[in-house]
Amino acid sequence: MLRMLVRRDLQRQYTTFRLGYLWTLLEPLGMAAVLWFVFSVLLGARSFGLSPYLLFIVLGVLPWWWFLKGMRASTKVFRRARGELIFSLLPTQIWILRVIISSGIEFVLSLPILIIAMAITQSIPGPLIVLFPVAMVMQFIAMYGLALIIAPAVALTPDLGRTVRIVLRSLFYFTPILYTLGRIPEVLQNVAAINPLVGVFGLYRIGWWPDEAIPPSALVVSVASTLVIVVIGVIVFHRLEPRVLKEA
């Protein structure tokens, strides 16, 4: 059933617009191109990220785009599925899982952008590329935990949807998308790692830049933060689910 729901979401998205699947490439590609031009050509990437900066920025934009789309979708998931919730016998969490999985599939489908960036910069990853899937799993878990909190909260208090958008804009700058982990002062790295995306983005890039690895202590903090988010998400969702179903 979950597979059918995810497939329906993707079909709806790709058939609504004439360019279909191409938007999965064009949106993050356009964002990466603009950021690369501003921070590399205009400002000079040497003070922000690692070389080649084009590849560096692509490895930040693609997973961020997955996170952004998943979190935005979680603010609307129960509003869009209100009619289906009333008659569905499926666990309510399925509706949250579907948007996280759908956006995750779009992330995988956008990976040709990474291949293009590797070809342009003539960069080949090292053996630590095996941690790339680990980063994907960590990001999926963190997103699911956050969505368990956001989805029912926004369904009951719609104004929180705007708050989520503000937080997402702020989180963009608190996540090492434009800059390296090394730009974070060493004394603050463990504090910064409370944001689970700090550890996730380090794992995405470590295959190309081994020095990008965060300290073991900071990685432990990121993993622990992810688990705490999931636990809180499960508790919050369990408490709010009856009210969400009642108002559906």
N, C-alpha and C positions, 0 to 999 in steps of 0.2 A: 504494500500500500504506500509506504514511504517513497519507494522508487517511482510509483505512478505520479505522486504529488510533485516530486522534484522534476520529473520529465514534463509534467504539465506546466510548471513554472517556467522552465527553460523554453518550451515551445511557444508559450504566450509571449515571452520576451523577444524571441527571435522572429516571430511572425508579425508582431505589432509594428516594427520598423522595417523599412525597405532594405536597409543595409544589414539587418539581422545580426549574425555572428560578428561581423566586422566591427560593430560597436564595442564588443568585448576587447578588441585590440585597440581601437581608435581612442577610446576614453583614457585608459592609462598611458597609452603612447603619447597622446597630446599633453597630458599632465607632466610626464617625464621630460618631454622635449622642452616645455616652457621652463621647468625648474633647471634643467641642464643649461639652457641658454642664459638664464638670469644669474645662476650661481657659478657657472663656469666661464662664460664669455664676458659677462658684464662685471661680475664681482671677483672672479678668480677662485676656482674650486680648491686650490691648494690650502686655503685657510679653513675649509669646511670638511671636505671628504677625502677619499683616497683615489688614486689614479689607477685606471681611467675612470674619470668621474661619471661618464655616461653610463657605464656598467654599474657603478656604485649607486647611482640614483635610480636606475631601473630596478635593482634589487631591493630598493626601499619602497618605490611607488607600487609595484605589483602586489606585494602582500598588504600594503596599506589600503589599496583599493578594495581588496577582498574584505578587510576589516571594516572599512567605511560602508560598503554596500550591505554587509551582513548586519551591522548595527542599525543602519537606517531602516532596513527591511523589518527588523525586530520591533521597531516602534509602530509598525502598521499591521503586523501579522494578525492580531486578533480582530482588528477592525475590518480587515479584508475577508477574514474567514468567519465572521459573526454568524452568518446563516448556516454554514457547515458545522460549526461548533454545537449548535442546538441539537442536531440529529446524529452527530458522529458518535460512534462507540470507541473511537481510537483514543489513546492517551493524549491529553492536551499538549504534552511536550512535543508530540509529533509535528505540530504546526510550527514550533520554534526550530526544531531540527531541520525541517524542510528548507527554511530560508538560509540557514547556515551552510547546509550542504549545497544548495543551489548556487550561492555565491562562491563556495569553495570550488565547484566545478568550473565556474567562470574563471576563477584564478588559474586553474590548470589549463584551461583553453587559451589563456592569455600568455602562457609561457613562451610561445613563439617570439614574443617581443624580447625575451631574455636571450634567446638563441641569436636573434638579429643583432642585439647589442654585443654579444660575444664575438660575432663575426666581424662587426665593424671595428671593435677594439682589439681583435685578435687575441682574446684572452681565453685561456683554458683552465678550468678548475682543477684543484689538487684533490688528493684522497679524502679530505675532510668534506667534500661535497656530499658524502653519505649522510651528513647531518641535516641536509636540506629537508628530507621527509620528516625528520624529527621536529624541525621548526614548524612544519605544516601541522603536525599532530598537536604540538603545544598551542599553536594559534587557534586551531579548531576548538580545543578544550576551553581555552580562555574565552573565546567568543560565545560558546554555548553557555558558559557560566554567566557571562554578562547579559546575554539575551534572556536568560531565565529571570533576571531581575528587571530588565528594561521592559520586556513585552507586557507582563501583567501590570506593571506600575503605570505605563503609558495608557494602557487600555482603561484603567480606572481613573487616571488623572491625565487627560490629554495634553495639558500644558507642559507636562514633563517632556513631551516630544521635542519642544523647542529647547529645553535645557540640555537634552542629549545632543542636539546639533551644536550648541555652544561648546559643550565639553569635548566633542569630537574635533572641533576646530582647534581648541587649545591642545588637545592630546597630540595633534599633528606635530606641534613644535616641541613637545616634551618626549617625543619618540625619535630615535636616531635615524631619521629618513634622509635629512639633508647633511648631516654631520656624522662624524665617527664617534664610536663609544669613547675613544681616547680623548675627545674634546670635553667629556664630563670629568670634572675634578675627581681625583682618586678617592678623596674622602667622602664624596657624594655618590659614588657609583653604586654602593649597596642601597642607598636611599632611592636613587633613580630606578634601580632594578625592581622596586615595588610595582612599577609599571611592567607587567609581564611581557609587553612588546619589546622592551629593551633586550631581554635575553633572546627572544624569538628572532629579532632582526640580526643579532650577532650570529646566531646559528645559520641564518640564511646566507650571510656573507662570508663566513669563515672558510668556505671552500675556495674562495679566490684570495682572501686576505687573512691568513692564519693569525696575524697580529690583531685582527678585529675581535678575537675571542674575548669575552668578558672574563674577569677573574672568577675562579670557582665559587667564591663566596657570593658574588653577585648573581651567578647563574643559579645557585641554590635558592637565593631570595626570589628570583623570577619564577622558578618552578613552584616554590612554596606559595607565592602570591597567586599563581594560577589555580592551585588546589584550593586555596582559601576562597577565591572568587566562586569556584564551582560549588563548594559547600554552602556558602552564603546564598548563591543562586537557587540551590535546591530548597533551602529553608524558606526563602522569600516566596518562591513559586508555590510551594506547598501551602503556605498561609493565604496567598492571594488567589489561588486557583478557584476556590468556591465562589468568590465574589465576581471573578471574571465570567464564569459560567452562568451565574445568576443574572448578570447584566447583558449576556449575549443575546 
